[in-house]
Amino acid sequence: MTSRKLHIGMSLAPTWLSGDAWRRGDSRAEDLFNIDYFVEIARRSESAKLDFLFRPDTLFLQTAALEGGNGFAALDPTILLAAIARDTQKIGLLSTVSTTFYPPYVVARQLQSLNVISRGRAGWNIVTALDGNENFGLDEMPSPEDRYGRAAEFTKVVRKLWESFPGEALLVDKASGRYADTSKIQPIDHAGDHFSVKGPLNVPSTAPSRIPLIQAGASPTGRDFAASVADAIFAATPDKEAAAALRSDLRQRASCHGRSPDSIKMLPGLSLYLADTQAEADDLFAATHQRMDTARKLGSIKEMIGLDLTHWEMDKPIMAKDLPAPPQNVRSRTHANLLHRMIVRDAPTPSELLKRPEVIGSAHWQIIGTVEEALDQIRDWRACDAMDGFIAVPGGSATSLSLTLEALVPALAAEGLFRLDYSGETFLDHLNE
Ligand SMILES: Cc1cc2nc3c(=O)[nH]c(=O)nc-3n(C[C@H](O)[C@H](O)[C@H](O)COP(=O)(O)O)c2cc1C
């Protein structure tokens, strides 16, 4: 078992308002587009000494879902985090930027700007996107393999651009009149299958640290891409066995790429429905999902694994033999594989299936209970080398968020499983601690 401390990120998604949670009197759902609200959560996360704040992102609006919930309406993550940078000092700022739709020069510039503004606290969550093609002139979503091919080249270009204008090139020598040593600034002259980019970047890398890379897709291609470049993976692992297997596989793949296995951290999303008693936590979970749109969930099961449950009896188990051949070109093979695997293993009824994290919780590790229950599970996963930390995804209520930040994390620190204070200044310092 590792003796290293856990690495903990806080999602600003904001998952604690999803389902019906936003309708609670104290939810502050009306503050979702108010920067002060996010700054307050950022400061509380920094007081808890978390490694980073994480903003997932999509580039489309789910108009149908917006009638009863947030529907992915969100401020641009990099701009949001730039505003938060001014009111925080140490915490990492992990932005999500898709490689499928943007040009790499723009992305390199935005993230380098965030890194300069925050003095080395920017991070890039590299996603190949789930949807939104029609907002970018594409009739169809490119296949996962096409998206990963583009992502690999995109990432290479962005990294080269970040190095193309080193901070040392800036002299600003007023006496001699020499502003920069331009011999240190080099074009990248990239010409590849997807991009042609001359460079150099027009933002100098004056921050004290490079930008850590995080990746999320966990199909074999996604894992291999992550193992070749990423400092961490944001994982969807609903159970300990899936997490331990993914962590061990990523470490092995990193070795094959000539990297140290410790250079890639496995951080599962951890959905936390926390309350003072188990019964209250169960009620919180039930209340959050009370108005679940069953038709939409069945639609998403069909889309993920091709299984049509529209006319299935709600208490009839679904067996492995009932599963059709998986559809081509699914949005996330990671989520489809996890759902398929769970049905083969557990033969759930549709009623059971509709409560599972693979269907309603983005396939994240889910704890519904007290802080003590969460501590027990986190100790257990750590003892089994199933993760290097987690990204907290509190659910259900503002209280669940508070218990995560102001009770669970301090309890982990008191046990020596998490830091009591920052020892470094940058996001990479925290990840390498
Ligand atoms: C845990 C997890 C989180 C993800 N978060 C995002 C996100 O915030 N935005 C996005 O556009 N795509 C997101 N994705 C999609 C991935 O970037 C990728 O496009 C998708 O999973 C397909 O890759 P795969 O075939 O390896 O599963 C996420 C995927 C996973 C597994």
The ligand as an SDF file (V2000), in Angstrom:
LIG
                    3D

 31 33  0  0  0  0  0  0  0  0999 V2000
  -15.0930   10.3860  -16.1800 C   0  0  0  0  0  0  0  0  0  0  0  0
  -15.2690   11.0660  -17.5060 C   0  0  0  0  0  0  0  0  0  0  0  0
  -15.4700   12.4460  -17.5460 C   0  0  0  0  0  0  0  0  0  0  0  0
  -15.6270   13.1080  -18.7660 C   0  0  0  0  0  0  0  0  0  0  0  0
  -15.8260   14.4500  -18.7650 N   0  0  0  0  0  0  0  0  0  0  0  0
  -16.0280   15.0990  -19.9390 C   0  0  0  0  0  0  0  0  0  0  0  0
  -16.2940   16.5160  -19.9550 C   0  0  0  0  0  0  0  0  0  0  0  0
  -16.3290   17.2040  -18.9220 O   0  0  0  0  0  0  0  0  0  0  0  0
  -16.5250   17.0880  -21.1610 N   0  0  0  0  0  0  0  0  0  0  0  0
  -16.4920   16.3780  -22.3230 C   0  0  0  0  0  0  0  0  0  0  0  0
  -16.7070   16.9710  -23.3760 O   0  0  0  0  0  0  0  0  0  0  0  0
  -16.2080   15.0570  -22.3520 N   0  0  0  0  0  0  0  0  0  0  0  0
  -16.0010   14.4060  -21.1830 C   0  0  0  0  0  0  0  0  0  0  0  0
  -15.7330   13.0570  -21.1980 N   0  0  0  0  0  0  0  0  0  0  0  0
  -15.6670   12.3380  -22.4960 C   0  0  0  0  0  0  0  0  0  0  0  0
  -14.2480   11.8980  -22.9050 C   0  0  0  0  0  0  0  0  0  0  0  0
  -13.3990   13.0120  -23.1120 O   0  0  0  0  0  0  0  0  0  0  0  0
  -14.2870   11.0560  -24.1800 C   0  0  0  0  0  0  0  0  0  0  0  0
  -14.6970   11.8530  -25.2700 O   0  0  0  0  0  0  0  0  0  0  0  0
  -15.2400    9.9070  -24.1260 C   0  0  0  0  0  0  0  0  0  0  0  0
  -15.1920    9.2540  -22.8750 O   0  0  0  0  0  0  0  0  0  0  0  0
  -14.8920    8.9010  -25.2210 C   0  0  0  0  0  0  0  0  0  0  0  0
  -13.6840    8.2790  -24.9390 O   0  0  0  0  0  0  0  0  0  0  0  0
  -13.6270    6.6920  -24.6430 P   0  0  0  0  0  0  0  0  0  0  0  0
  -13.9370    6.0490  -25.9420 O   0  0  0  0  0  0  0  0  0  0  0  0
  -12.2000    6.4720  -24.1770 O   0  0  0  0  0  0  0  0  0  0  0  0
  -14.6270    6.4350  -23.5800 O   0  0  0  0  0  0  0  0  0  0  0  0
  -15.5810   12.3780  -19.9800 C   0  0  0  0  0  0  0  0  0  0  0  0
  -15.3640   10.9910  -19.9360 C   0  0  0  0  0  0  0  0  0  0  0  0
  -15.2130   10.3250  -18.7300 C   0  0  0  0  0  0  0  0  0  0  0  0
  -14.9790    8.8470  -18.7250 C   0  0  0  0  0  0  0  0  0  0  0  0
  1  2  1  0
  2  3  1  0
  2 30  2  0
  3  4  2  0
  4  5  1  0
  4 28  1  0
  5  6  2  0
  6  7  1  0
  6 13  1  0
  7  8  2  0
  7  9  1  0
  9 10  1  0
 10 11  2  0
 10 12  1  0
 12 13  2  0
 13 14  1  0
 14 15  1  0
 14 28  1  0
 15 16  1  0
 16 17  1  0
 16 18  1  0
 18 19  1  0
 18 20  1  0
 20 21  1  0
 20 22  1  0
 22 23  1  0
 23 24  1  0
 24 25  2  0
 24 26  1  0
 24 27  1  0
 28 29  2  0
 29 30  1  0
 30 31  1  0
M  END
$$$$
